[in-house]
Amino acid sequence: MVSRVMNSWTGIFSPLMIPHKAILSCFETFSNMSPFVKFAYFTANQAILEAIHRADRVHVIDLDIMHDLQWPALFHILATRPDGPPHVRMTGFGPSAEEVGKRLTNFVRRLRVPFEFEPVAERPGDVHPSAIVARQKQGEE
C-alpha cells in the first residue's frame, strides 16, 4: 500500500479510486466498533464545551467534515444548556460538506439550536483564510 501511495505521488501508479460512499460506510462501521474514535469525539466535544462555556455565539470549523458522527452529541448538550443554546455557525471542509451540512441542519432544527452551516468543497489548504468570514457582535469593532 505504501508503495502504491508513494508511486501514485511520483506518477508511476494512479491513486486508488474508492467511491466516497464506500469510504464513509467503512469509517462509520469502524467508528461504531472502536472505542478510540468515540473517545476522540468525546474529548474534542468536551474541549469545545469548555472553550464556549458562556458564549452566546460559536463558530466551529471542521477541517475534514467527512460525516456527521461527532456533532450530534455536542448539539444535544448545547440544546440543554440552562441559559439556552448559543447560536452555532459551522464551516465544514470536504467533498461531502454540503450533504453533511443538510443532515446537520435538519438534525439541529429539531433540537431548536440556532444554526447555520457553510460548506466549503475545497481542501483547507486550498482556501485563503480571508475566505472564512469572521463575524463580530453588534457594537464590537
C-alpha positions in Angstrom: 0.0 0.0 0.0 2.8 2.4 0.9 4.4 1.7 -2.5 1.1 2.4 -4.3 0.6 5.6 -2.4 4.2 6.8 -2.9 4.3 5.7 -6.5 1.0 7.5 -7.3 2.6 10.6 -6.0 5.6 10.2 -8.4 3.3 9.2 -11.3 4.2 5.6 -11.6 0.8 4.3 -10.5 -2.6 6.0 -10.4 -4.1 6.6 -7.0 -6.7 4.1 -5.7 -10.2 5.2 -6.7 -12.6 4.3 -3.9 -16.1 5.7 -4.0 -16.7 8.3 -1.3 -19.8 6.5 -0.1 -17.7 3.3 0.5 -15.2 5.2 2.5 -17.9 6.8 4.6 -19.6 3.4 5.2 -16.3 1.8 6.3 -15.5 4.7 8.6 -18.9 4.6 10.1 -18.5 0.9 10.8 -15.1 1.4 12.3 -16.4 4.3 14.4 -19.2 2.2 15.8 -16.8 -0.6 16.7 -13.8 1.3 18.0 -13.8 2.9 21.4 -10.8 5.1 20.2 -12.9 7.0 17.7 -15.7 7.6 20.3 -13.2 8.7 22.9 -11.6 11.1 20.4 -15.1 12.6 19.6 -15.9 12.8 23.3 -12.6 14.5 24.2 -12.9 17.0 21.3 -16.5 17.9 22.2 -15.6 18.3 25.9 -12.8 20.7 24.9 -15.2 22.7 22.7 -17.8 22.8 25.5 -15.2 24.1 28.0 -14.0 26.8 25.5 -17.5 28.1 24.8 -18.9 27.7 28.3 -20.8 31.0 28.4 -20.6 32.1 24.8 -23.8 33.1 23.0 -22.3 32.7 19.5 -19.9 30.0 18.4 -18.1 29.3 15.1 -16.9 25.7 14.7 -14.6 24.9 11.8 -14.3 21.3 10.8 -11.3 20.8 8.6 -12.5 17.4 7.2 -16.2 17.0 7.7 -16.4 13.6 6.1 -19.5 12.7 8.1 -21.7 14.0 10.9 -20.9 11.3 13.6 -19.1 13.7 16.0 -21.6 16.5 16.2 -25.0 15.2 17.4 -23.7 14.6 21.0 -22.4 18.2 21.1 -25.6 19.7 19.9 -27.7 17.6 22.4 -25.6 19.1 25.2 -25.8 22.7 23.8 -29.6 22.3 23.5 -29.9 21.6 27.2 -27.8 24.5 28.5 -29.6 26.2 31.4 -29.1 29.7 29.8 -30.2 28.4 26.4 -28.2 27.2 23.4 -25.7 29.5 21.7 -26.1 30.4 18.0 -23.8 27.9 16.3 -22.2 28.6 12.9 -20.2 25.8 11.4 -17.9 25.8 8.5 -17.2 22.3 7.1 -14.4 21.5 4.6 -14.5 18.5 2.3 -16.2 16.9 -0.7 -19.2 15.8 1.4 -19.6 19.1 3.2 -22.8 20.2 1.5 -24.5 16.8 2.1 -23.4 16.7 5.8 -24.5 20.3 6.3 -28.0 19.4 5.1 -28.2 16.5 7.5 -26.8 18.5 10.4 -29.2 21.4 9.7 -32.2 19.1 9.8 -31.0 17.4 13.0 -30.2 20.7 14.8 -33.5 22.3 13.8 -35.3 19.6 15.8 -33.2 20.5 18.8 -34.1 24.2 18.4 -30.4 25.3 18.4 -29.9 28.4 16.3 -27.6 27.1 13.5 -26.1 27.9 10.2 -23.8 25.8 8.1 -21.3 27.0 5.5 -20.0 24.1 3.2 -16.6 24.5 1.6 -15.9 21.8 -1.0 -12.2 22.6 -1.3 -9.4 21.3 1.0 -8.5 23.7 3.8 -5.0 24.3 2.3 -6.6 25.5 -1.0 -8.7 28.2 0.7 -7.3 31.6 1.7 -8.1 32.4 5.4 -9.8 35.6 4.3 -12.5 33.5 2.7 -13.6 32.4 6.1 -15.6 35.4 7.3 -15.4 36.1 11.0 -18.5 37.9 12.3 -18.4 40.3 15.2 -21.2 41.0 17.6 -23.2 44.2 17.0 -21.3 47.1 18.6 -17.9 45.5 18.5 -15.1 47.0 16.4 
